[in-house]
Amino acid sequence: MTTTTIGASGVTFPDATVQNTNKGIAKAWVNFNASGTILGSYNVASVSLANTSDYTINFTTVLSNANYAVIASCGANGSSSNGVIVNFSRNSNSTVAPTTSACTIAVVNTGTGSANNSSPYVCVAIFD
């Protein structure tokens, strides 16, 4: 296994092959804003706004399968006392299934159940 050691403390990181093939390591992560601008990421090529509040996260390197876990959080926009949640996107009353090359999520206002695309940041991590 090839690794990279960074800093005086000797923090060691796995190389890309280990990152992509070992279980329990994040295969991708991204922090982006309401317009889909990436603020930080690993293995994410782009984030596109699919519609009012649905974002498609496109992976740089495809994953080995589509049975991964998506963990997400986001910040409220400050103009509402309602919380904001992230879940798998729904299109015509059916969930948009994750693929090896992308996943689609929805950002939703918990008080109204309506789309909320004004979160200052959305954070997503993908584990396989």
N, CA, C and O of each residue as an XYZ file, in Angstrom:
512
protein
N       0.842     -1.167      0.000
C       0.000      0.000      0.000
C       0.888      1.229      0.000
O       1.801      1.338      0.818
N       0.629      2.145     -0.901
C       1.334      3.411     -0.955
C       0.575      4.423     -0.116
O      -0.651      4.513     -0.181
N       1.324      5.184      0.675
C       0.698      6.199      1.508
C       1.450      7.514      1.366
O       2.568      7.555      0.852
N       0.831      8.566      1.822
C       1.451      9.888      1.845
C       1.432     10.382      3.280
O       0.386     10.385      3.930
N       2.594     10.800      3.775
C       2.684     11.339      5.127
C       2.816     12.848      5.031
O       3.657     13.364      4.296
N       1.975     13.551      5.784
C       1.937     15.007      5.721
C       2.162     15.595      7.103
O       1.594     15.128      8.090
N       2.996     16.623      7.163
C       3.183     17.390      8.387
C       4.091     16.738      9.403
O       4.432     15.560      9.299
N       4.478     17.537     10.394
C       5.380     17.085     11.438
C       4.771     15.987     12.298
O       5.492     15.170     12.871
N       3.450     15.966     12.387
C       2.789     14.950     13.215
C       2.768     13.587     12.540
O       2.462     12.580     13.178
N       3.093     13.551     11.251
C       3.144     12.286     10.541
C       1.795     11.702     10.210
O       1.638     10.481     10.217
N       0.808     12.541      9.917
C      -0.511     12.061      9.523
C      -0.373     11.348      8.186
O       0.164     11.912      7.233
N      -0.854     10.113      8.112
C      -0.695      9.293      6.910
C      -2.031      9.123      6.206
O      -3.044      8.821      6.837
N      -2.023      9.319      4.903
C      -3.209      9.187      4.080
C      -2.993      8.079      3.056
O      -1.886      7.937      2.536
N      -4.026      7.286      2.752
C      -3.878      6.244      1.732
C      -3.829      6.862      0.344
O      -4.317      7.971      0.122
N      -3.228      6.121     -0.592
C      -3.209      6.595     -1.969
C      -4.577      6.369     -2.618
O      -5.463      5.773     -2.006
N      -4.750      6.842     -3.849
C      -6.051      6.787     -4.528
C      -6.563      5.359     -4.699
O      -7.765      5.121     -4.583
N      -5.667      4.402     -4.975
C      -6.099      3.012     -5.163
C      -6.679      2.455     -3.872
O      -7.736      1.825     -3.885
N      -5.999      2.681     -2.770
C      -6.489      2.212     -1.475
C      -7.802      2.917     -1.138
O      -8.747      2.283     -0.668
N      -7.858      4.204     -1.375
C      -9.063      4.986     -1.092
C     -10.267      4.422     -1.841
O     -11.353      4.317     -1.272
N     -10.089      4.062     -3.099
C     -11.204      3.615     -3.930
C     -11.579      2.158     -3.742
O     -12.696      1.773     -4.086
N     -10.678      1.321     -3.203
C     -10.974     -0.111     -3.133
C     -11.248     -0.639     -1.738
O     -11.869     -1.694     -1.610
N     -10.819      0.034     -0.698
C     -11.024     -0.466      0.661
C     -12.368     -0.032      1.230
O     -12.819      1.091      1.004
N     -12.994     -0.925      1.963
C     -14.264     -0.629      2.627
C     -14.025      0.287      3.819
O     -12.946      0.274      4.411
N     -15.024      1.075      4.167
C     -14.964      1.910      5.344
C     -14.246      3.230      5.161
O     -14.077      3.986      6.118
N     -13.824      3.511      3.945
C     -13.161      4.782      3.647
C     -14.091      5.571      2.735
O     -14.707      5.007      1.831
N     -14.193      6.874      2.972
C     -15.065      7.696      2.121
C     -14.596      7.596      0.670
O     -13.427      7.835      0.370
N     -15.509      7.245     -0.215
C     -15.191      7.142     -1.642
C     -15.317      8.491     -2.331
O     -14.712      8.725     -3.378
N     -16.107      9.374     -1.735
C     -16.258     10.728     -2.267
C     -16.837     11.605     -1.167
O     -17.548     11.122     -0.287
N     -16.532     12.879     -1.222
C     -17.178     13.853     -0.341
C     -17.165     15.199     -1.033
O     -16.308     15.479     -1.871
N     -18.135     16.031     -0.667
C     -18.214     17.358     -1.273
C     -18.919     18.320     -0.330
O     -19.828     17.938      0.406
N     -18.495     19.546     -0.364
C     -19.142     20.650      0.322
C     -19.433     21.675     -0.767
O     -18.509     22.170     -1.412
N     -20.717     22.002     -0.981
C     -21.075     22.948     -2.035
C     -22.155     23.892     -1.548
O     -22.803     23.638     -0.533
N     -22.349     24.995     -2.282
C     -23.368     25.971     -1.888
C     -24.626     25.806     -2.730
O     -24.701     24.910     -3.570
N     -25.616     26.672     -2.506
C     -26.932     26.553     -3.144
C     -26.873     26.552     -4.663
O     -27.715     25.930     -5.309
N     -25.901     27.232     -5.241
C     -25.808     27.272     -6.705
C     -25.060     26.074     -7.269
O     -24.946     25.932     -8.486
N     -24.546     25.203     -6.387
C     -23.814     24.023     -6.843
C     -22.323     24.255     -6.978
O     -21.606     23.397     -7.493
N     -21.845     25.403     -6.525
C     -20.412     25.690     -6.567
C     -19.701     24.849     -5.505
O     -20.058     24.896     -4.328
N     -18.704     24.090     -5.922
C     -17.968     23.220     -5.007
C     -17.015     24.058     -4.167
O     -16.205     24.820     -4.696
N     -17.123     23.907     -2.849
C     -16.263     24.621     -1.908
C     -15.082     23.758     -1.483
O     -14.036     24.285     -1.104
N     -15.238     22.447     -1.541
C     -14.195     21.481     -1.227
C     -14.694     20.114     -1.629
O     -15.901     19.870     -1.599
N     -13.790     19.199     -2.010
C     -14.268     17.884     -2.446
C     -13.138     16.869     -2.575
O     -11.957     17.216     -2.583
N     -13.539     15.612     -2.675
C     -12.666     14.502     -3.053
C     -13.487     13.598     -3.964
O     -14.609     13.231     -3.616
N     -12.959     13.244     -5.099
C     -13.585     12.350     -6.078
C     -14.949     12.854     -6.561
O     -15.834     12.053     -6.865
N     -15.117     14.156     -6.629
C     -16.339     14.750     -7.177
C     -15.937     15.659     -8.333
O     -15.197     16.626     -8.153
N     -16.437     15.333     -9.519
C     -16.110     16.111    -10.716
C     -16.936     17.375    -10.802
O     -16.440     18.434    -11.187
N     -18.226     17.250    -10.434
C     -19.114     18.408    -10.530
C     -20.380     18.169     -9.723
O     -20.720     17.038     -9.375
N     -21.063     19.264     -9.438
C     -22.380     19.230     -8.807
C     -23.280     20.086     -9.679
O     -22.975     21.249     -9.944
N     -24.377     19.517    -10.120
C     -25.288     20.288    -10.969
C     -26.661     20.375    -10.323
O     -27.129     19.423     -9.699
N     -27.294     21.514    -10.480
C     -28.650     21.725     -9.978
C     -29.596     21.105    -10.990
O     -29.770     21.628    -12.091
N     -30.216     19.976    -10.610
C     -31.083     19.239    -11.531
C     -32.436     19.926    -11.699
O     -32.995     19.928    -12.795
N     -32.965     20.510    -10.625
C     -34.183     21.317    -10.671
C     -34.198     22.192     -9.432
O     -33.126     22.508     -8.917
N     -35.325     22.592     -8.936
C     -35.411     23.571     -7.848
C     -34.517     23.253     -6.660
O     -33.849     24.150     -6.145
N     -34.483     22.024     -6.217
C     -33.665     21.694     -5.051
C     -32.946     20.358     -5.181
O     -32.401     19.859     -4.196
N     -32.931     19.777     -6.355
C     -32.257     18.496     -6.569
C     -30.873     18.746     -7.153
O     -30.717     19.468     -8.137
N     -29.882     18.139     -6.531
C     -28.498     18.281     -6.984
C     -27.969     16.920     -7.403
O     -28.149     15.937     -6.685
N     -27.324     16.853     -8.544
C     -26.666     15.631     -8.986
C     -25.179     15.785     -8.719
O     -24.543     16.732     -9.183
N     -24.636     14.839     -7.964
C     -23.218     14.820     -7.625
C     -22.553     13.797     -8.531
O     -22.834     12.602     -8.439
N     -21.677     14.264     -9.403
C     -20.995     13.411    -10.384
C     -19.599     13.068     -9.884
O     -18.815     13.957     -9.552
N     -19.291     11.773     -9.832
C     -18.010     11.314     -9.327
C     -16.926     11.404    -10.395
O     -17.193     11.194    -11.578
N     -15.715     11.714     -9.980
C     -14.570     11.752    -10.892
C     -14.214     10.339    -11.319
O     -14.057     10.065    -12.508
N     -14.086      9.441    -10.345
C     -13.804      8.028    -10.601
C     -15.037      7.237    -10.200
O     -15.527      7.374     -9.079
N     -15.546      6.405    -11.115
C     -16.764      5.643    -10.808
C     -16.528      4.720     -9.628
O     -15.410      4.257     -9.399
N     -17.587      4.458     -8.883
C     -17.511      3.578     -7.727
C     -17.683      2.133     -8.173
O     -18.177      1.876     -9.271
N     -17.280      1.190     -7.327
C     -17.332     -0.222     -7.698
C     -18.754     -0.753     -7.784
O     -19.011     -1.720     -8.500
N     -19.697     -0.121     -7.049
C     -21.102     -0.510     -7.132
C     -21.955      0.660     -6.672
O     -21.438      1.659     -6.172
N     -23.249      0.532     -6.840
C     -24.167      1.621     -6.484
C     -24.831      1.401     -5.132
O     -25.794      2.093     -4.802
N     -24.337      0.457     -4.349
C     -24.921      0.149     -3.041
C     -24.155      0.843     -1.927
O     -23.790      0.214     -0.934
N     -23.917      2.117     -2.087
C     -23.161      2.887     -1.108
C     -24.095      3.662     -0.196
O     -25.288      3.791     -0.468
N     -23.536      4.174      0.886
C     -24.295      4.995      1.832
C     -23.994      6.460      1.563
O     -22.846      6.843      1.336
N     -25.042      7.270      1.593
C     -24.905      8.710      1.417
C     -25.240      9.371      2.747
O     -26.345      9.221      3.267
N     -24.282     10.099      3.284
C     -24.489     10.828      4.525
C     -24.423     12.300      4.176
O     -23.469     12.738      3.533
N     -25.424     13.081      4.589
C     -25.462     14.484      4.175
C     -25.994     15.377      5.280
O     -26.738     14.944      6.159
N     -25.594     16.628      5.208
C     -26.120     17.653      6.102
C     -26.077     18.978      5.362
O     -25.394     19.114      4.347
N     -26.806     19.945      5.876
C     -26.780     21.251      5.222
C     -27.127     22.332      6.225
O     -27.646     22.056      7.306
N     -26.836     23.554      5.854
C     -27.124     24.689      6.704
C     -28.426     25.343      6.306
O     -28.747     25.432      5.121
N     -29.170     25.797      7.282
C     -30.404     26.531      6.994
C     -30.037     27.871      6.375
O     -28.935     28.379      6.582
N     -30.957     28.435      5.622
C     -30.653     29.687      4.929
C     -30.802     30.924      5.806
O     -30.507     32.031      5.356
N     -31.248     30.763      7.029
C     -31.356     31.888      7.949
C     -32.646     32.680      7.837
O     -32.937     33.492      8.716
N     -33.432     32.470      6.781
C     -34.667     33.236      6.620
C     -35.883     32.487      7.139
O     -37.005     32.983      7.043
N     -35.673     31.307      7.683
C     -36.791     30.504      8.157
C     -36.398     29.807      9.448
O     -35.235     29.447      9.632
N     -37.344     29.618     10.330
C     -37.060     28.886     11.560
C     -37.135     27.387     11.326
O     -36.795     26.607     12.216
N     -37.574     26.971     10.149
C     -37.656     25.556      9.830
C     -36.275     25.008      9.537
O     -35.396     25.717      9.047
N     -36.101     23.747      9.844
C     -34.849     23.083      9.501
C     -34.825     22.710      8.035
O     -35.825     22.815      7.326
N     -33.668     22.275      7.605
C     -33.492     21.842      6.227
C     -32.877     20.456      6.268
O     -31.934     20.217      7.022
N     -33.403     19.536      5.463
C     -32.862     18.184      5.418
C     -32.433     17.833      4.005
O     -32.839     18.467      3.031
N     -31.612     16.819      3.924
C     -31.154     16.313      2.631
C     -31.591     14.860      2.540
O     -31.407     14.097      3.489
N     -32.166     14.470      1.413
C     -32.536     13.078      1.193
C     -32.338     12.732     -0.274
O     -32.042     13.607     -1.089
N     -32.502     11.453     -0.614
C     -32.409     11.084     -2.022
C     -33.491     11.807     -2.792
O     -34.613     11.962     -2.309
N     -33.158     12.240     -3.966
C     -34.084     12.996     -4.791
C     -35.244     12.128     -5.240
O     -35.123     10.913     -5.394
N     -36.376     12.794     -5.445
C     -37.551     12.101     -5.977
C     -37.945     12.754     -7.281
O     -37.971     13.980     -7.393
N     -38.248     11.944     -8.247
C     -38.642     12.430     -9.563
C     -39.901     11.678     -9.951
O     -39.871     10.455    -10.088
N     -40.988     12.372    -10.127
C     -42.272     11.740    -10.469
C     -42.651     10.670     -9.452
O     -43.062      9.568     -9.816
N     -42.508     11.008     -8.172
C     -42.887     10.130     -7.065
C     -42.103      8.834     -6.963
O     -42.576      7.882     -6.342
N     -40.919      8.769     -7.556
C     -40.051      7.619     -7.348
C     -38.642      8.121     -7.076
O     -38.196      9.108     -7.661
N     -37.954      7.434     -6.189
C     -36.608      7.849     -5.826
C     -35.669      7.675     -7.008
O     -35.717      6.660     -7.703
N     -34.811      8.674     -7.235
C     -33.786      8.565     -8.261
C     -32.676      7.700     -7.669
O     -31.991      8.114     -6.735
N     -32.506      6.519     -8.208
C     -31.548      5.561     -7.664
C     -30.114      6.032     -7.884
O     -29.794      6.596     -8.931
N     -29.246      5.796     -6.886
C     -27.843      6.130     -7.079
C     -27.223      5.217     -8.135
O     -27.654      4.077     -8.305
N     -26.222      5.716     -8.836
C     -25.486      4.928     -9.821
C     -24.012      4.932     -9.435
O     -23.623      5.599     -8.476
N     -23.205      4.205    -10.162
C     -21.772      4.179     -9.870
C     -21.092      5.481    -10.264
O     -19.974      5.751     -9.825
N     -21.748      6.289    -11.081
C     -21.121      7.529    -11.546
C     -21.716      8.794    -10.923
O     -21.142      9.874    -11.059
N     -22.863      8.672    -10.241
C     -23.491      9.872     -9.666
C     -24.592      9.489     -8.685
O     -25.098      8.367     -8.692
N     -24.948     10.458     -7.839
C     -26.146     10.320     -7.010
C     -26.850     11.666     -7.002
O     -26.217     12.712     -7.147
N     -28.156     11.630     -6.833
C     -28.954     12.852     -6.820
C     -29.616     12.976     -5.460
O     -30.235     12.032     -4.969
N     -29.481     14.149     -4.856
C     -30.071     14.410     -3.547
C     -31.023     15.590     -3.645
O     -30.951     16.385     -4.582
N     -31.909     15.695     -2.672
C     -32.836     16.825     -2.595
C     -32.625     17.547     -1.270
O     -32.401     16.915     -0.238
N     -32.697     18.863     -1.309
C     -32.619     19.685     -0.103
C     -34.031     20.208      0.139
O     -34.596     20.891     -0.715
N     -34.608     19.887      1.313
C     -36.020     20.134      1.572
C     -36.218     20.885      2.882
O     -35.534     20.608      3.867
N     -37.145     21.829      2.897
C     -37.534     22.578      4.089
C     -38.417     21.671      4.936
O     -39.434     21.176      4.451
N     -38.044     21.446      6.192
C     -38.808     20.528      7.046
C     -40.170     21.074      7.455
O     -41.078     20.296      7.748
N     -40.330     22.380      7.481
C     -41.604     22.968      7.884
C     -42.665     22.896      6.802
O     -43.844     22.697      7.093
N     -42.250     23.057      5.560
C     -43.208     23.097      4.459
C     -43.157     21.873      3.561
O     -44.099     21.603      2.815
N     -42.052     21.128      3.633
C     -41.883     19.992      2.738
C     -41.517     20.415      1.332
O     -41.412     19.586      0.429
N     -41.322     21.710      1.152
C     -41.015     22.215     -0.186
C     -39.514     22.285     -0.424
O     -38.712     22.153      0.500
N     -39.163     22.492     -1.658
C     -37.767     22.599     -2.062
C     -37.097     23.759     -1.346
O     -37.720     24.786     -1.077
N     -35.839     23.581     -1.047
C     -35.065     24.649     -0.427
C     -33.680     24.646     -1.060
O     -32.821     23.850     -0.682
N     -33.467     25.532     -2.017
C     -32.176     25.570     -2.680
C     -31.369     26.796     -2.277
O     -30.578     27.306     -3.069
N     -31.564     27.273     -1.050
C     -30.833     28.449     -0.608
C     -29.904     28.157      0.569
O     -29.469     29.083      1.254
N     -29.600     26.897      0.809
C     -28.665     26.564      1.881
C     -27.281     27.093      1.539
O     -26.820     26.937      0.408
N     -26.610     27.718      2.508
C     -25.275     28.257      2.227
C     -24.236     27.178      2.000
O     -23.203     27.425      1.377
N     -24.505     25.981      2.503
C     -23.609     24.860      2.233
C     -24.371     23.555      2.388
O     -25.284     23.436      3.205
N     -23.975     22.586      1.588
C     -24.498     21.229      1.659
C     -23.286     20.313      1.676
O     -22.422     20.418      0.806
N     -23.209     19.423      2.644
C     -22.065     18.519      2.787
C     -22.538     17.086      2.576
O     -23.514     16.653      3.187
N     -21.850     16.359      1.716
C     -22.231     14.990      1.389
C     -20.988     14.107      1.423
O     -19.943     14.484      0.892
N     -21.096     12.927      2.048
C     -20.030     11.950      2.047
C     -20.593     10.618      1.557
O     -21.718     10.249      1.894
N     -19.811      9.911      0.770
C     -20.222      8.639      0.186
C     -19.325      7.540      0.746
O     -18.102      7.617      0.628
N     -19.925      6.517      1.355
C     -19.172      5.388      1.897
C     -19.639      4.092      1.249
O     -20.835      3.891      1.036
N     -18.702      3.224      0.942
C     -19.008      1.930      0.342
C     -18.406      0.832      1.195
O     -18.544     -0.348      0.871
